[in-house]
Amino acid sequence: MKSLFIALFSFVFCMSGALYAQMELPQPSPKAQVMQRVGLTDIAIEYSSPGVKGRAIFGGLVPYGKLWRAGANKATSIEFSKDVSINGQEVKAGKYSFFAIPNESEWTVILNSETELWGTGGYDESKNIVAFNVTPEKLDPLVERLRYLITDFDNEKAIIALEWADTRVSFPVQVHTMEQAYASIKKTLEPSWRAYANAARFAFEQANDMENAMKWINQSLEVKSEWFNNWLKAQILAETGNYSEALKYAKTAKELGDKNPGSFFYKDKVEQALIDWAKM
């Protein structure tokens, strides 16, 4: 009987242990991540997000003048897929820990090369990659949970912001999209009408670089005359005010496109341009 009781107790104990091992509960400072592609650069921030919970945060829970992990639990990290510039200093592609020293009228923002820190323990100032000062802004209404934002981005820059309680701290990051895009173009261009046309389209639509746009569209047309590269050259010519030449290429684009209407996806724009440019 005694052995039966022991066996039954062991079974119940093991079952309760298994149930406990499967227990999943919400964390007070849950993990969070924000990611954004800026031009050709991916920016990712990983952090834990504590709540205000009625507490005084900056100057209270987070003391002024002391190093802060800019989140909770493991130190916040920020990662760049390509080289960037922050506060006028080049930062190589890679992952960095993100720290701050808050003060009432000025914060110090720090990127450090040691990425496996728990909190501020083991922080080594000599491993700082960049450190600079920013001016905090007041928030209204209050932000309950700490959050990071990547905002106001275009092909060349973005703003990274930390918001929590009644405070917002932000700083710009410069990326090198045009330099990277042209390096990619030079590396990958081949005698293909599509490749040259894509390079010309980028130079025309995003870089406002008419010289290279015209050079590459001419190379595309030398390889093969298609409705698309004729239409692109027509647009480049019209942008420079040469409407008589633009009309010639637009007419050729329509003639070639009408022969294969299934792929002539700019038909309406071409036809409208023929009407508009004839009046110029």
N, C-alpha and C positions, 0 to 999 in steps of 0.2 A: 504493500500500500504506500509505504514511504517512497519507494522508487518511482511509483506512478505519479505521486504528487510532485516530485522533483522534475520528472520529465515534462509534466504539464506546465509547471512554473517556467521551465526553460523555454518551452514553446511560446508561451505568452510573452516572455521577456524578449525573445528574438523577433516576434511579430511586432511588438511595440517599437523596437529598435529600427526595424525596416520602415515602419510608418514614419518615424521621426526623421530618418535619413531622406525620405521623399518630401518632407515638409518644405513648402516654398512660401516665403513671406516677403512683403515689400520692404525695401531698404529705406532708411531715413534720408539717405543722400544717393538716389539712384544714378546709375551710369547714364551718360548722355553723349551725343556726338553730333557735330554739325560739319558738313562737307560742301564745298562749292568749287566748281571749276571756274577759274578766272583766266580767260584767254586759253592758254594751253597748260596752265598750272593748276593742279588739284591742291586745295588747302583743306586740311581736316583737323578738327579740334576734338579731343576726347577729354571728358571731365566727369566728376560726380557733382550732382546738383542739390546742395542743401537748401532748406527752406528758412524763411525768416522766423516763423512761428512766434510772432510777437516780441522778438528780441531786438535789442539795439545791436546793429551789425558792425558798421565801420566806426571805430573808436570804442567798441564794446566787445562783442564776440571776436571780431577781427581787430586787434589792437593797432593803433597808429604807430608807425615807425618800426614795425617788425616784419620780417619776411613771412609771406603768406603763400600757400600752395595754389592760390587762385581757384579754389574749389574745395572738395572734401576727399578724404581717403587718399588714394594714390595721387601724386602730383599731376596736375593738368598737363596735357601734351598737345603740341601743335606740329603738324607735319606738312612739308611742301614737296611736291613731286618734282619741281624744277627750282633752279636758283631764283631768289627774289632779293629785293632791296627793302630794308626796314630802317627808317630814320637815317637814310643816306649811307647805310652800311650793307655790303653784300652778305647775304646769308645763303649758304650752300643748300642744295636740295637735301632733305633728310628730316628726321624727327627730333624734336627738342622738348624739354620740360619748360613749363611756363609759370613763372613766379611773379609776384608783385610785392612792393612795399607801399602800402597805403598811407597817405597822410591827408589831412583835412583839405589842403589847397593844392597838393601835388602828389602824384604817384610815380614810383619807379617801376617800370615794366622790364622784365628780365627773360631772356631765352638762354637756357643752359643745356649743355650737351649731354648731361647725365639724365637718362629717361626712365630709370627704374627706381626712382625715389618714392618712398611712402611718406607723404607729407613733406616737411622740410628737413627731416633727418638725413644726414649725410650730404647736405648741400655744400658744394665747393665753389666758392666765388671765382676761383681761377678757371673754372670750366664755363663761365659765362661767354656766350657768343655775342650777345648785344644787350645793352642796358641803357635805358633812356627815360626821360621824365615826360609825363603827360598831365594835363589838367582835367580833373574829374568834373562831370556835369551832374546836376540834380535831376532826378526823375520824379515825375508825378503823372499817373499814380504809381504807387510802390509796386515793385516786381517781387512777388513772393519767393519764387525759386530762381537761384542763380542760373543765368543762361549766357551763352555766347552766340554772337551773330556775325555773319559775313555779309556785308551789305554794300550798296552803292558801287557795285562792281561793273567794270567794262573790260575791254580787252587788255588794258594796261595796269589796272589798279583795283584795289578793294579796300574797304574799311573793316577791320576786326574790332568788335566791341564786346565788352563784358558788362552785363547789367545785373544788379542785385540790390534789393531793398530800395533805397532812394538815390542810388549812385550809378552812373554810367561812365565807363572809361573806354576810350577808343583810340585807334592809331591806324594810319594808312600802310598798306603793303603794296609795293610796286613790283609788277611782274615784267617779263621781257618778251612779250608775245611777238611783236613785229620782228625782232632779232631772231627769235626761235623759228618763226614761220618762214622767213626768208632762208634761213639755214636749211630747213626741211625742203623747201622748194629746190634749192640748188643741189641738194643731195639726191633727190628723188626724180628730178625731171628727166624724161627720156623722150626720144622722138615719137611721141604719141600726141595726136591732136587734143585728146581729152586732158592729158596732163598739162600741156601748155595752156589750154583754155581755163582749167581750174586755177592755175597760177595767175593768169591774167584777171580772172574774176575776183580773186582775193585782192590783188593789187588795186583793182578798180573800185570794188565795193567797200573794202574795209581799210585799206591803207591810203586811199586817195592818191595813189602813185601812178599817174597817167603814163609816165615814161616807161616803166616796166610793164604796165598793162598793155600798152601798144606793142612793145617789143615781143611779149609772149603771145599775144593774140595773132600777130603776124607769123610767128613761128608755127602756131597751131594751124593756121590757114595754109601754110606751105606744106604741111604734112598731109592735110585733107580738108576739103571745103565741105562743111556741114552747116545745117541751118543754125545750130547753136553758136558756133564760133563766128559766123557771119553776123548774127544778131548781137553778140557781145561786142564785136568791133563797131557795129552801128551805134550802140549805146556810148562807147568810149568816144567816138567821133562827135556825137551829139553833145556830150558833156563838154567837149572843148569848143563847141560852137560851129563845127563843120557839118552843117545839116545837109548840104548837097551830097557830100560823100557818104554821110550816114544813111541817106535815102537809098543809095545804090546797094549798100550791104543789107539794109532791111528788106529791099525787094528780093535780093538773092536768098535771104533767109526764108522769106515767104514761099518762094518758088520751091526751094528744097524741102521745106516743112510740109507743104501741101502734097508732096509725093509720098510722105509717110505720116499721115495725120495722127496716127496712134501715139506717136512720140512727140508731136508738135505741141508741147504743153504751154508755150508762150504765144500761141497763135493770136489771141485777142490783143495782147500787148503789142505785138508786131504790127498788126493791122491798124491799131489806134495810132502807133507812132508814124506809120506811113501817111495818115491823114494830118496829124499834128505837124510833122516836120515839113510837109509840103507847103505849109503856110509860113514857114520861117524865112 
